[in-house]
Amino acid sequence: MTCGARITMLGTGSAFVTRCYNTCFVLHDTCGAMLVDAGGGNGVLCQMEDAGIAMADIHDLFVTHCHTDHILGTVWVVRKVVQLAKAGDSAARLAVHAHGKALDTVQALCSLTLAPKDMAIASERVTLHRLEDGDAFAVGGMEVRCFDIRSTKERQFGFRATLASGRSVVCLGDEPFNEANRPVARDADWLMHEAFCLHADSGRFKPYEKHHSTALDAGRDAASLGAGGLIIYHTEDKTLATRKEAYAAEAATAFGGRIVVPDDLEVIPL
């Protein structure tokens, strides 16, 4: 597996995609790794396997919010931790970091779907770390500071991660940037920004009705926030054949830094 600070995009799609996996990723630093969301099902385990990422190496999970395409896969991550523990892996442990409603949802899903004996193991091996807006925690050499994205649909947290090198990654979540978060989002080395579609395709995909952005919006926000690089994710899946080039080209009309429009399983060096 590739070494060094990097992001492995396990999935890059929005909620109803069928040609790629729902958006989730692993943020790696030299001394730790954090899974961010888990998609909508057990496909997260397939994506991790195909990416060469062992669940035994993941001890932290950040859940942004309760939408099904982000949270349902957490049950399978917990089940995998339980499976490792039952196989004798004494290091099989997971800290789930999220706001209160998301943690309550994870716990309820697990309680409803895991066998009682497995739930007992999960209670010992899985720690629920309740976050409030502005709280910070450490993952290896990274400091991760969460922030409320101020969603009008469902409470959601993004984060700013400061790597051991001092470089920073800001994840804005899967909704348009809120100006109230400018202080925590500005001047990042990498800005992660959702874009449901091209601005040129707004009439077809209607991103604003879904409370999402376009690639052009992502480029404008990256420029306004002084980002060093831009990662565009959480897209529709009808244009995968041209997505990488077309989204990057549209964002580049507003932003002069490096732009990455990743495919599933793509690794982005940081």
N, C-alpha and C positions, 0 to 999 in steps of 0.2 A: 504494500500500500504506500502511496505517495506520502512523504514526510513534509513537515513544515506547516505553517499557518495556511489554511485553505478552507473553502466551502465546498462540500459535495452536495449538489442538488439532487436529492432523491426523486423529487417530483417538481414540476413547473406549472401545472395546470390549475385552473379554477374549479369550482364545485362540480360541474356537470361534464367534465371531460371524460372521454372514453379512449382517446388515442395517446394519452400520456397519464402520468399519475398526478394526484392532487399535490399542491405545493407543500413541500417539507424539505428540510435540509439538515446537514450536520456541519456545525462550525467547529473546526479543529484548530487547536493551538499546540505548541510544542509539548505541553504537559497535561492536556485534557481535551475533551470533545463534548459538545452539547448538541443533542438532537432537538430541532425546533419543529414542533408539531409532528403529526404522524399520519396525516392523510385520513381517508375515509374508511379504511379497512385493513385486512391483513396483507394487502399489497406492500405495506411498508416493510415487511420482513423480506419479501422478494427483492425490493429495491435495495435494501441494505446488503443482502447477499450478493446481488449483482454488482454492487459498488465495492465489494470486498471489505465491508465494515462489519465487524463482529459485535453482537450485542454485549458480549462480555467486556468490550472496551468503552461502552457508553454507560455513564453513571449519572448523567444529568439530562433531563427533558424539560424544555420550556414550552408551555402550551399557551398560545396567544389568545384563544377564545373558544367558545363553545359550538361554533358552526360544525356541522357533521363532517365536512371535508377536511377539518383540522383535528378533530378530537376523537373520532371513533377508532382510529388506529392506535390510540394510546392503550386500549384494552389488550391489543395484541402485543404491544411492547411489554406491558406488565406480565402478560402470560409467558412471554419469552424469559423474563427475569425469573419467574417462578420455575419454569422448566429447567433453567440453569441451576437454580438452587437445589432442586430435587435431584439433579445429576451430580451433586456434591461440590459445586463451585461456591466456595465460601466467600468469594469476592463479588458475587452476583447481588448488586444493590443498585437502587435507582432513586434519585431525588427528583421529584416532579415539582417544578417551579411555575406558579400561575396565580392569578387573582382568585378570590374566594369562590366565585360561582364556577369557574372552570375546574377548580379542585373538587368542589362538591359534585360536579358532573362526572369527573373521572371516577371518584369513589363510588357513586351510584351505579355507573355502568359496570364497574368491576364487581360490585356486590350482587348485581342482578344476573351477571353472566358467568362468573367464575364459580367452580365447585367450592363448597365450604372449606375443604382441606387446602385448596389452592389459595383461597382468600386469606386463610390463616397465615400461609407463608408470605403472601403479598403484604400483609399487615406488618410482618417483621422486616421484610427486605425493601419495601417501597416507602419512602418518606415524602409526605406532602408538605411542601414549603410554600406557605401562603404569603403572597406579595401584595404590597400596597404601592400606589403610584410613587415612583422615585426610589423605591428600595433597590439595593444592590446585593449581589452575592458573587462568590468566586467559583470558577470552574478551572481547576488547574491554575495556570498563570494568568487567566483572563479575569477581568472584572466585568460583570454584566449588570447594567443598571436599566431597570424597566421604566416604561412610561405609558400612561394611559393615552391611547391615540384619540380619545374623545369621539368614539363612534356614536352615531345616532341610531344604530341598528342593534348592536350587541356589544357589551363591554369588551374591550380588546386592549391588550398590552403589546407594545413594541419594545425594542431594547436598543441600547448602545453598548457594544462590547469593546473594551479596551484590551488589546492583546498584550502578551508579555513584551513584545517589541515596542509597544507604545502606539502602534497603528490602531485605527478604530473602524468598526463596522456598525452601521446603524440600520436596523430593520424597522421599516415604517408600518408593518402589518399589511393587511390586504384591502385597505381603503385609501381614499385620497389623503394626501398630506394635510394636516391641520396646522394652521399658522401658530397656534398656541404652543406647538412643540418645536418651534424654531430653535430655542436655546439648547435643547438636547440633541437636535438633529444636524446642526450646522457643522461645517468643516470636517466631515467624516472622510476618512481615506476611501471608504466604500459605502455607498448608499444603496440599500435594497428597497426597490419601489415596485409596487404592483402596476400592471398595465393590462387591462382586460382585452384591449385590441388596439389597432392603429387608429389614430384620430381620423385618418382618411376613411376608415370603415365604421365610423360612429353611427351612421345611418342604418347600417346592417346589424350591428351588435348592441347598440344602445347602452354603452357603458355607464352613462350618467344616471340612467333610470335604475341601474343595479348598484349605484353608489360605488363605482369603480373609476379608474383613470384610463388614459391612453398613453401610448409610447411618447407622444409629444408632451403630454403633461409630465411624465417622468423626467424627460430631458429638461423641461423648464424648471422643475423643482430642484433637480440636481445642480443646475447652474445657479439658481437663487440661493441654495444652501451652501455653495462653495465646496461641493463634493469633489474628491479626487477621481473617483470612478463610480460607475452606475451599473447595478445589476437589476435587470427587468425580469419579473416573474409573475405567476398567478394569471396566466393568459387563457384565452379561448384556444381550442384545439383544431379549428377548422382550417387553419393556414400554417400547419407545422412545417410544410415543405419550404415555405418562404419566410417563416417567422423570424429566424435569426437575422437575416440580412435586412428584411423590411422594417422590423421594429428598431433595429440599431440605426438604420438610415434616417428614420423619422425622428428619433430622439436626438440624433446628431445635428439636426437643424437648429436645436436650441442649446445643446450642451457640447462643449469641446473636449471633455475628458474621455477617458477610456469607457467604453460601453460594452457590457457583456449581456447577451440574451441567451441564456444557457438552455441546453436540452436536458432531459432527464439523465441523470447519472454523470453529468459533466462536472469536472473538478475545476474550481476557480482558485488559482494561487493568490494569496493575500500578501 
